């Protein structure tokens, strides 16, 4: 019983921490932040659309946090776009990922606000008719940091 209580407390603290991290700061992306990101080498990604079948993203039902659930559900809808996007948490170095899509075929995306922000940005920009290359340019410039995660606090997200 004590272990269950400790686990629940830990899960609650983790959820609170995730919400704190994912809540918008209210400060728009400034030019200095965008320049710093665009000066870094672009992480691994694919310049062209996939020619074969892409792997499935993880089932959103496996996660508790509604922002995470929405990110996984929406990532499944834009897998072809995510395949062509870099991930600035540099999981290409630490996890061997080849694109942002890899973050959502594993639990990695659920633990990283960079992955979540870039995926939600990719989904939003796809809905605006942007190409994968245009979305990649926005990610490189740091525009993904302007995503308001509070829009994704209810699962499933309403259009």
KOLBA-601900 format. One record per atom (N, C-alpha, C, O, CB): residue in three letters; x, y, z. Coordinates in steps of 0.1 Angstrom, whole numbers, plus 2048, in hexadecimal, padded with zeros to 3 digits. Atoms other than C-alpha are relative to their C-alpha. Last residue first. Glycine has a CB too. Layout:
BEGIN
ALAXYZ ...
//
This chain:
BEGIN
UNK7FB7F880B UNK7938D06AC UNK7FE80F801 UNK8018167F8 UNK7FA7FB7F3 UNK80B7FC809 UNK78C8C36CF UNK8068087F4 UNK80F8107F7 UNK7F6807808 UNK8017F2803 UNK7AA8B26DF UNK7F58027F6 UNK7F37FB7ED UNK80E8057F9 UNK7F97FD80D UNK7A488F6EC UNK7FD80F7FD UNK7F3815801 UNK7FB7F87F5 UNK7FF80B809 UNK7AE896707 UNK7F37F97FE UNK7EC7F6808 UNK80B7F6804 UNK80B809800 UNK7AD8B8717 UNK8027F57F5 UNK8057F97EA UNK7F28087FE UNK8028057F2 UNK7CD8CB720 UNK7F47F6801 UNK7F27EF80B UNK7FE80B809 UNK80080F801 UNK7D78CF6FB UNK7FD7F980E UNK8007EE810 UNK80D7FB7FA UNK80B804809 UNK7CF8F46F7 UNK7FE7F17FF UNK7F47EC7FA UNK8048057F2 UNK80C7FF7F9 UNK7E48FA716 UNK7F47FC7F7 UNK7EA7F87FC UNK7FE80D807 UNK80480D7FC UNK8028EE702 UNK7F3800808 UNK7EC7F6809 UNK80B7F9809 UNK8077FE7F3 UNK8059106F1 UNK7FA7F2804 UNK7F07EE800 UNK7F480B7FF UNK80C8087FF UNK81E90B6D5 UNK7FB80280E UNK802802818 UNK8047F17FE UNK80C7F77FE UNK8369296D3 UNK7F47F8801 UNK7E97FD803 UNK7FF8097F4 UNK8017FB7F2 UNK8559136D9 UNK7F4809803 UNK7F180C80E UNK80D807804 UNK80880A7F9 UNK84F9016B8 UNK7FE80580F UNK7F5800815 UNK8077F37FF UNK80E7FC800 UNK85B9216A7 UNK7F77F7808 UNK7ED7FA80D UNK7FB8027F2 UNK8058007F3 UNK87F9186B0 UNK7F2804802 UNK7ED80780D UNK808809809 UNK8007F27FB UNK88E92268F UNK7FB80180E UNK7FC80C814 UNK7F88097F7 UNK7F27FB7FF UNK8978FE688 UNK80180E806 UNK80A81180D UNK8077FF7F2 UNK7FA8077F5 UNK8738F4690 UNK80E805802 UNK81380880D UNK7FF7F17FF UNK8057FA7F4 UNK86690E678 UNK8067FA80D UNK808801816 UNK7F17FF800 UNK7FA7F37FF UNK87D90265C UNK7FB80780D UNK80380E814 UNK7FD8097F4 UNK7F38027FC UNK8718DF663 UNK80880D802 UNK80F80F80C UNK8087F77F6 UNK8018037F2 UNK84D8EA660 UNK80E7FE806 UNK811803811 UNK7F87F3802 UNK8037F37FA UNK8558FA63E UNK7FF7FE80F UNK803807817 UNK7F38067FB UNK7F47F8800 UNK8668DA633 UNK7FE80D807 UNK80781280E UNK8058027F1 UNK7F78057F7 UNK8498C463E UNK80D809801 UNK81280B80B UNK8047F27FD UNK7F980C804 UNK8328DA62B UNK8097FC80B UNK80C803814 UNK8078037F2 UNK7F27FF802 UNK81A8F363B UNK8067F37FC UNK8017E8800 UNK80780580D UNK7FC80280E UNK7F58F1635 UNK80F8017FE UNK8138017F2 UNK7F98097F7 UNK8007F3807 UNK7E9901656 UNK8057FF7F1 UNK8068087EA UNK80980A807 UNK80D7FB802 UNK7E08DF663 UNK7FE80D7F9 UNK7F48107F4 UNK7F980180E UNK80680980A UNK8038D365D UNK7F28047FD UNK7EE8057F2 UNK8017F1804 UNK7FB7FB80D UNK80F8F1671 UNK7FB7F87F4 UNK7F87FD7EA UNK80F801800 UNK8067F3803 UNK7FA8E768F UNK8048057F2 UNK7FB80A7EB UNK80480A80B UNK80F803802 UNK8058C268E UNK7F980D7FC UNK7F280E7F2 UNK7FA7FA80C UNK80180780D UNK82A8CC68A UNK7F17FD7FC UNK7ED8007F1 UNK8087F3800 UNK7FD7F580A UNK8278E56A7 UNK7FE7F97F2 UNK7F88007EA UNK80E805802 UNK80C7F8801 UNK8178C96BC UNK80280B7F6 UNK7F880E7EF UNK7FD80680E UNK80B808806 UNK8348B26B4 UNK7F38087FE UNK7EC8077F4 UNK7FD7F3808 UNK7FE80280F UNK84E8CC6BA UNK7F67F87F9 UNK7F27FC7EE UNK80E7FA7FE UNK8027F3806 UNK83F8D56DC UNK8027FF7F1 UNK7FB8057E9 UNK80980A806 UNK80F7FD800 UNK83C8B16E7 UNK7FE80D7F9 UNK7F580D7F0 UNK7FB80180E UNK807809809 UNK8608A96DC UNK7F18037FF UNK7EC8047F4 UNK8027F1805 UNK7FC7FC80D UNK86D8C76EE UNK7F97F87F6 UNK7F47FD7EC UNK8107FF7FF UNK8087F4805 UNK8588C170D UNK8058057F2 UNK7FD80B7EB UNK80180B80A UNK7F87F5805 UNK86889E711 UNK7F780C7FA UNK7F080A7F1 UNK80A7FB7F5 UNK7F87FB7F6 UNK85B881725 UNK80880D7FD UNK810812805 UNK80A7F6805 UNK8087FD7F4 UNK83E876710 UNK80880780B UNK80280D814 UNK7FA7F4805 UNK8087F3802 UNK8538796F0 UNK7F880480C UNK7F581080E UNK7F77FF7F4 UNK7F77F57FF UNK86B85E6FD UNK7F880D7FF UNK7FB817807 UNK80B8007F5 UNK8057F77F5 UNK84F845703 UNK80980D801 UNK805815809 UNK8017F880D UNK7FB8057F2 UNK8578356E1 UNK7FA80A80A UNK7F3813807 UNK810800800 UNK80280F802 UNK8488386BD UNK8057FA80D UNK8057ED80E UNK8087FB7F4 UNK80E8037FD UNK84285D6C7 UNK7FE7F17FC UNK7F27EC7FE UNK7F78087F8 UNK8037FD7F2 UNK8678676CA UNK7F27FB804 UNK7EF7F9810 UNK80080F802 UNK7FB80A7F7 UNK86F8546AA UNK7FD80380F UNK7FC7FA817 UNK80F7FF7FF UNK80980C7FF UNK85986B697 UNK8047F6809 UNK7FC7F0811 UNK7FE7FA7F2 UNK80A7FD7F6 UNK86F88969F UNK7F67F4802 UNK7F17F280D UNK7F980D7FE UNK8097F5802 UNK88A87A689 UNK7F780280C UNK7F77FA815 UNK7F87FE7F3 UNK7FE7FB80E UNK8A6861687 UNK7F780C7FC UNK7FA8127F2 UNK7FF7F57F6 UNK80B7FD808 UNK8A88586AC UNK8048077F3 UNK80E80D7F2 UNK7F680A808 UNK7FF80580D UNK8C78496BA UNK7F48027F7 UNK7F37FB7ED UNK8027F1801 UNK80980B802 UNK8BC84F6DE UNK8027F97F2 UNK7FC7EF7F0 UNK7F2805802 UNK8018087F4 UNK8D78676EB UNK7F87F37FE UNK7FA7EA806 UNK7FA80980B UNK7F48037F9 UNK8E48766CB UNK7FF7F680B UNK8067ED80D UNK80780D805 UNK7F880780A UNK8C58766B6 UNK80D7FB805 UNK8127F1802 UNK8028097F3 UNK80180F7FD UNK8B387E6D6 UNK8067F87F5 UNK8087EC7F6 UNK7F17FD801 UNK7F4808804 UNK8C18A16D1 UNK7FF7F2803 UNK8097EC807 UNK80C807805 UNK7FB8057F3 UNK8A58B26E5 UNK80C7F87FD UNK8137F2806 UNK7F57F8807 UNK7F67F87F9 UNK8A28C76C5 UNK8037FC80E UNK80A803816 UNK7FD80E800 UNK8057FF7F3 UNK88F8AC6B1 UNK80C807808 UNK817801809 UNK7FC7F3807 UNK7F58027F6 UNK8938AE68C UNK7FA80180E UNK7EE80780F UNK80B80A7FE UNK7FD7F57F7 UNK8748AB675 UNK80C7FC809 UNK80D7F080E UNK7F4803808 UNK7F77F6807 UNK86F896655 UNK80480B80A UNK80A815805 UNK7F98067F4 UNK7F5808806 UNK860877666 UNK80A80A7FA UNK8168067FA UNK7FB7F67F5 UNK7F68027F5 UNK84A88F67A UNK80C7F97FC UNK8177FB801 UNK7F97F880C UNK7F97F37FD UNK83989965A UNK80A7FF80A UNK816804809 UNK7F580B804 UNK7F87FD80C UNK83187664E UNK80880D802 UNK81380F7FD UNK7F78017F4 UNK7F48087FF UNK82586D672 UNK8098047F4 UNK8168057F6 UNK7FD7F27FF UNK7F67F9809 UNK80C88A671 UNK80D7F9800 UNK8187FF800 UNK80280E806 UNK8077FA80C UNK7EC87967E UNK80A8067F7 UNK8078087EB UNK7F680A805 UNK80480B809 UNK7FF862696 UNK7FA8057F3 UNK7FA7FF7E9 UNK7F67F7808 UNK7F4804807 UNK8108816A5 UNK7FC7F57F6 UNK8027F47EB UNK80A7FB80A UNK7FE7F780B UNK7ED88E6AD UNK80D7FD7F8 UNK80D7FE7EC UNK80180F805 UNK80B801809 UNK7E58716C3 UNK8028087F4 UNK8008037E8 UNK7F3803807 UNK7FE80D807 UNK8088716D3 UNK7F47FD7F6 UNK7F77F87EB UNK7FF7F580B UNK7F4800809 UNK8078966DA UNK8017F37F9 UNK8047F37ED UNK80C803809 UNK8037F980C UNK7E38946E7 UNK80C8007F6 UNK80A7FE7EA UNK7FB80E803 UNK809808808 UNK7EC879700 UNK7FD8077F2 UNK7FD8007E8 UNK7F37FE808 UNK7F880B806 UNK80A88D70B UNK7F77F77F7 UNK7FB7F47EC UNK8077F780B UNK7F77FA80B UNK7F58AC710 UNK8087F57F9 UNK8097F57ED UNK80980B807 UNK8077FD80C UNK7DB897722 UNK8088077F5 UNK8058047E9 UNK7F4808804 UNK8017F2802 UNK7F488873B UNK7F98037F3 UNK7FC7FE7E9 UNK80F8067FF UNK80A7FA7F7 UNK7EC864744 UNK7FE80F7FC UNK7F38147FC UNK8047FF80E UNK7FB7F57F8 UNK7FD851728 UNK7F5806808 UNK7E9806804 UNK80780A7F7 UNK7F58057F7 UNK7F882E719 UNK80580B80A UNK80D809813 UNK80B7FB7F9 UNK8068067F4 UNK7D783970A UNK80A7FC80A UNK8067FA816 UNK7F67F57FD UNK8017F57F6 UNK7EB84E6F1 UNK7FA7FB80D UNK7FC801818 UNK7F780B7FA UNK80E7FD7FD UNK7F582E6DF UNK7FF80B80B UNK804809815 UNK7F97F3804 UNK8068077F4 UNK8198306D4 UNK7F1804802 UNK7EE80F7FE UNK80880380C UNK7FD7F97F3 UNK82183C6B1 UNK7F97F880B UNK7F07F0809 UNK7FA80F7FF UNK80C7FA7F9 UNK820823695 UNK80580880C UNK80F804812 UNK7F77F5804 UNK8048077F4 UNK83F81D67F UNK7F4807807 UNK7F2813805 UNK80C7FF80A UNK7FA7FA7F4 UNK83F82C65C UNK7FC7F880C UNK7F17F280C UNK7FC80F801 UNK8097FF7F5 UNK83981763D UNK80780680C UNK812802810 UNK7F97F3804 UNK80680C7FB UNK85081D620 UNK7F680380B UNK7F280F80D UNK80B7F7806 UNK80580780B UNK85B83B60B UNK7F97F3804 UNK7F27ED7FC UNK80C7FC7F7 UNK7FD80F7FF UNK85D853627 UNK7FB7F97F4 UNK7F07FC7EF UNK7FA7FA80D UNK80A8087FA UNK85C87861D UNK8047F1800 UNK80C7ED7F8 UNK7F28027F8 UNK80B805809 UNK87C889616 UNK7F67F8807 UNK7F87F3812 UNK8067F87F4 UNK8037F5808 UNK89589E62B UNK7F47FD7F6 UNK7EE8067F1 UNK80C8047F8 UNK80080480E UNK896884647 UNK7FB80C7F7 UNK7F18127FA UNK7F67F47FE UNK80D800805 UNK8A088F66A UNK8017FB7F1 UNK80C7F97EC UNK7FA80F800 UNK80480A80A UNK8BE88E681 UNK7F28027FB UNK7E9804804 UNK8037F2805 UNK80080E7FC UNK8C58AE695 UNK7FB7F77F4 UNK7F67FC7EA UNK7F77FE80C UNK80E806800 UNK8CC8CF684 UNK8017F2803 UNK8087EA7FD UNK7F98037F2 UNK80280A80B UNK8EE8DC68F UNK7F27FA801 UNK7ED7F780B UNK80B7F5800 UNK7FC80D7FD UNK8E98F96A7 UNK7FF7F77F4 UNK7F77FA7EB UNK7F77FA80C UNK7F1801801 UNK8E891D69B UNK8057F2802 UNK8107EE7FF UNK80680A809 UNK7FD80280E UNK8C291A695 UNK80F8007FD UNK8137FC7F2 UNK7FA80C7F8 UNK80480D805 UNK8BC9146BA UNK8057FE7F1 UNK80A7F37EE UNK7F17FE801 UNK7F780A7FA UNK8D19326C5 UNK7FC7F27FC UNK8057EA7F9 UNK7FE801810 UNK7F3800807 UNK8C09486AB UNK8097F5807 UNK8117EF7FF UNK80780E802 UNK80280680E UNK89D93E6B7 UNK80E7FF7F9 UNK8117F57F3 UNK7F78087F8 UNK80380E7FE UNK8A69456DC UNK8007F97F2 UNK8067EF7F0 UNK7F37FE807 UNK7F38067FB UNK8B69676D3 UNK7FE7F1801 UNK8077EA7FE UNK80380780D UNK7F680280B UNK8989716BD UNK80D7F9804 UNK8127F17FD UNK80380D7FA UNK7F97F4804 UNK87F96C6D9 UNK80B7FD7F6 UNK80E7F17F4 UNK80780680C UNK7F3804804 UNK8659506DC UNK80780D7FB UNK8028157F3 UNK8007F67F4 UNK7FE80580D UNK84795F6EC UNK80E7FD7FD UNK817802804 UNK7FB80B7F6 UNK7F67F8807 UNK845962711 UNK8027FA7F2 UNK8057EE7F1 UNK80D7FF808 UNK8067F2803 UNK824956720 UNK80A8087F9 UNK8078137F4 UNK7FC80680D UNK7FA7F67F7 UNK836939730 UNK7FB80E7FE UNK7FD816806 UNK80F8007FE UNK7F97F6807 UNK81F91F721 UNK80580B80A UNK7FF80E814 UNK7F68077F6 UNK8087F4800 UNK818901737 UNK80780C7F9 UNK81380D7FB UNK7FC80580F UNK8087FE80D UNK82B8E372C UNK7F780C800 UNK7F28107F5 UNK7F87F47FE UNK7F77FE80B UNK8468E4747 UNK7F98037F3 UNK7FD80B7EB UNK8087F37FE UNK7F97F47FE UNK82D8EA763 UNK80A8037F4 UNK80B80E7EF UNK8097FF80D UNK8087F5802 UNK8168D0756 UNK80780D801 UNK8058177F9 UNK7F4800809 UNK8027FF80F UNK8328B7754 UNK7F780C7FC UNK7FA8137F3 UNK7FA7F37FB UNK7F47FB806 UNK83C8BF778 UNK7FF8017F1 UNK80380B7EB UNK80C7F7803 UNK7FF7F17FD UNK8198BB784 UNK80C8067FA UNK80B8117F4 UNK80080280F UNK80B7FA808 UNK816899772 UNK80180F803 UNK7FF8177F9 UNK7F27FA804 UNK7FB80080E UNK83888E781 UNK7F68077F7 UNK7F980F7EF UNK8027F17FB UNK7F67F6801 UNK82C8997A4 UNK8068017F2 UNK80880B7ED UNK80C7FC80A UNK8067F37FF UNK80C8857A0 UNK80A80B7FF UNK8088157F8 UNK7F980180D UNK8077FE80D UNK81F866793 UNK7F980E800 UNK7F98157F6 UNK7F57F67FE UNK7F67FE80A UNK8378687B1 UNK7F98047F3 UNK7FE80D7EB UNK8097F47FE UNK7FA7F37FE UNK81A86C7C9 UNK80A8037F6 UNK80A80F7F1 UNK80680080F UNK80A7F6804 UNK80884E7B9 UNK80580F803 UNK8038177FA UNK7F37FE808 UNK80180080E UNK8288397BB UNK7F680B7FB UNK7F98137F2 UNK7FC7F37FA UNK7F47F9805 UNK82D8437DF UNK8008017F1 UNK80480B7EC UNK80D7F8805 UNK8027F27FD UNK8098397E7 UNK80C8087FB UNK80A8137F6 UNK7FE801810 UNK80A7FB80A UNK80D8187D4 UNK7FE80F803 UNK7FD8177FA UNK7F37F8802 UNK7FA7FE80D UNK82D8117E7 UNK7F78067F6 UNK7FB80E7EE UNK8057F27FB UNK7F77F47FF UNK81D818809 UNK8068027F2 UNK80880E7EE UNK80B7FD80A UNK8087F4800 UNK800800800 UNK80980D800 UNK8068167F9 UNK7F780080C 
//
